Amino acid sequence: MDEFDGVGYLLRARRRAQLSQREMAGSIGVAQATLSAYEGGRRKLPEPVLVAALRVAGLRLVVVDEKGQEVTPFPADAVRDNAGRRFPAHLEVQPPDQLPREALRAPRYDRRPPRAWYHLRGSDEVTTGCGAGDHPTDLELAVRRRGLWTAGARRLSALREADGARVDRAREERSDGD
């Protein structure tokens, strides 16, 4: 299938729902003459009209990859830069506490701290799975930061316990020697 046949899907939806043009038009909020023009190819079929018609018929549009797995759209709440712009899709986004080398070499004190950093993705990092490789959301970055902090706190706690056990053993050895 080279070209998307929206009109064909509009007709399929009306047939599946077993509705007349007038009934389908009323269900999706357009005039019967307008629906007729869409079906006849005399007017360009807007995406919202097609989606509404499919919904009436109990259908939905999906995008699938070459394996037939559904691909979800890019998340609307993906992390944005300080100006509210999306990061470019071809770049990898990482939490603000994971400073890139450039930021360490030449820090910028005249700007607010970034909400996230980005870097070019290596060819081995490119992913094609469903939803894989998306930029993280603000919530996901917060969870990552919390996870890193928690992992660091656990590591510190384990080191303190090991150090405490070492100190206790040294005390016991001294008390045994007295």
C-alpha positions as CSV (number, residue, x, y, z in Angstrom):
1,M,0.0,0.0,0.0
2,D,1.8,3.1,-1.2
3,E,-0.9,5.8,-0.6
4,F,-3.2,6.1,2.4
5,D,-6.8,5.6,1.2
6,G,-8.8,7.7,3.8
7,V,-11.9,7.7,1.7
8,G,-11.8,3.9,1.5
9,Y,-11.6,3.7,5.3
10,L,-14.4,6.3,5.7
11,L,-16.6,4.1,3.4
12,R,-15.5,0.9,5.3
13,A,-16.4,2.6,8.6
14,R,-19.9,3.6,7.4
15,R,-20.5,0.1,5.9
16,R,-19.3,-1.6,9.1
17,A,-21.5,0.7,11.3
18,Q,-24.4,0.0,8.9
19,L,-25.3,3.7,8.7
20,S,-26.6,5.8,5.9
21,Q,-24.7,9.0,4.9
22,R,-27.2,11.1,6.8
23,E,-26.9,8.9,10.0
24,M,-23.1,8.9,9.8
25,A,-22.9,12.6,9.1
26,G,-25.1,13.2,12.2
27,S,-22.9,10.9,14.3
28,I,-19.7,12.7,13.5
29,G,-21.1,16.3,13.3
30,V,-20.9,17.2,9.6
31,A,-23.6,17.9,7.1
32,Q,-24.7,15.0,4.8
33,A,-23.6,16.9,1.7
34,T,-20.2,17.4,3.2
35,L,-19.9,13.7,4.0
36,S,-21.0,13.0,0.4
37,A,-18.2,15.3,-0.9
38,Y,-15.6,13.5,1.2
39,E,-16.8,10.1,0.0
40,G,-16.9,11.3,-3.6
41,G,-13.4,12.8,-3.4
42,R,-14.6,16.3,-4.1
43,R,-13.3,17.6,-0.8
44,K,-10.2,16.6,1.1
45,L,-11.0,14.4,4.0
46,P,-9.7,15.9,7.3
47,E,-8.1,13.5,9.8
48,P,-10.5,14.4,12.7
49,V,-13.5,13.5,10.5
50,L,-12.0,10.1,9.6
51,V,-11.0,9.4,13.2
52,A,-14.6,10.3,14.3
53,A,-16.1,8.0,11.7
54,L,-13.8,5.2,12.6
55,R,-14.7,5.6,16.3
56,V,-18.5,5.4,15.4
57,A,-17.7,2.0,13.7
58,G,-15.7,0.8,16.6
59,L,-12.4,1.2,14.7
60,R,-9.2,3.2,15.3
61,L,-6.1,4.2,13.3
62,V,-2.8,2.7,14.2
63,V,0.7,2.9,12.9
64,V,2.6,-0.4,12.7
65,D,6.2,-1.3,12.0
66,E,7.5,-3.8,9.5
67,K,6.9,-6.6,12.1
68,G,3.2,-5.6,12.6
69,Q,3.8,-4.2,16.1
70,E,1.9,-1.0,17.0
71,V,4.1,2.1,17.2
72,T,2.9,4.8,19.6
73,P,3.2,8.5,18.9
74,F,6.1,10.5,20.4
75,P,5.0,11.5,24.0
76,A,3.5,14.9,24.2
77,D,4.9,15.4,27.7
78,A,8.5,14.6,26.7
79,V,11.0,16.8,28.5
80,R,11.6,20.2,26.9
81,D,14.4,22.7,27.1
82,N,14.3,25.8,29.3
83,A,12.5,27.7,26.6
84,G,9.7,25.1,26.3
85,R,10.9,23.7,23.0
86,R,11.2,20.0,22.2
87,F,14.6,18.5,22.0
88,P,15.5,17.4,18.4
89,A,14.3,13.9,17.8
90,H,17.6,12.6,16.6
91,L,19.4,13.5,19.8
92,E,19.5,11.5,23.1
93,V,18.3,13.3,26.2
94,Q,19.7,12.6,29.6
95,P,19.0,14.0,33.1
96,P,20.4,17.4,34.1
97,D,22.6,15.9,36.8
98,Q,24.5,13.8,34.2
99,L,26.7,16.6,32.9
100,P,28.3,16.2,29.5
101,R,32.0,16.9,29.1
102,E,31.3,20.2,27.3
103,A,29.4,21.6,30.3
104,L,32.3,20.7,32.6
105,R,34.9,22.3,30.3
106,A,33.0,25.5,29.7
107,P,30.2,26.1,32.2
108,R,27.6,28.8,31.5
109,Y,26.8,30.8,34.6
110,D,24.7,33.3,32.7
111,R,21.9,30.8,32.2
112,R,19.4,28.9,34.3
113,P,20.3,25.3,35.0
114,P,19.1,23.1,32.2
115,R,16.1,20.8,32.5
116,A,18.0,18.1,30.6
117,W,21.1,17.6,28.5
118,Y,21.4,16.1,25.1
119,H,24.0,14.5,22.9
120,L,24.3,12.8,19.5
121,R,23.1,9.3,19.6
122,G,25.7,6.7,18.5
123,S,24.8,4.4,15.6
124,D,24.7,1.5,18.0
125,E,22.2,3.3,20.2
126,V,19.6,3.7,17.4
127,T,16.5,1.8,18.3
128,T,13.5,1.0,16.1
129,G,11.1,-0.7,18.6
130,C,7.7,0.6,19.6
131,G,8.2,3.6,21.7
132,A,11.9,2.7,22.3
133,G,14.3,5.6,22.1
134,D,11.8,8.3,23.0
135,H,12.9,11.3,25.0
136,P,12.1,10.9,28.6
137,T,9.3,12.9,30.3
138,D,9.9,15.2,33.2
139,L,8.5,12.5,35.5
140,E,10.8,9.9,34.0
141,L,13.8,12.2,34.5
142,A,12.8,12.8,38.1
143,V,12.4,9.0,38.7
144,R,15.9,8.4,37.1
145,R,17.4,11.1,39.3
146,R,15.7,9.6,42.4
147,G,16.9,6.1,41.3
148,L,20.4,7.4,41.0
149,W,20.2,9.2,44.3
150,T,18.7,6.1,45.9
151,A,21.3,3.8,44.4
152,G,24.0,6.2,45.6
153,A,22.5,6.3,49.1
154,R,22.3,2.5,49.2
155,R,26.0,2.3,48.1
156,L,27.0,4.8,50.8
157,S,24.9,2.9,53.4
158,A,26.6,-0.4,52.4
159,L,30.0,1.2,52.6
160,R,29.2,2.6,56.0
161,E,28.0,-0.8,57.2
162,A,31.2,-2.5,55.9
163,D,33.3,0.2,57.5
164,G,31.4,-0.2,60.8
165,A,31.9,-3.9,60.7
166,R,35.6,-3.4,60.1
167,V,35.8,-1.0,63.0
168,D,33.9,-3.4,65.3
169,R,36.3,-6.3,64.3
170,A,39.3,-4.1,65.1
171,R,37.9,-3.2,68.5
172,E,37.3,-6.9,69.2
173,E,40.8,-7.8,68.2
174,R,42.2,-5.1,70.5
175,S,40.0,-6.2,73.4
176,D,41.1,-9.8,72.9
177,G,44.8,-8.8,72.9
178,D,44.4,-6.9,76.3
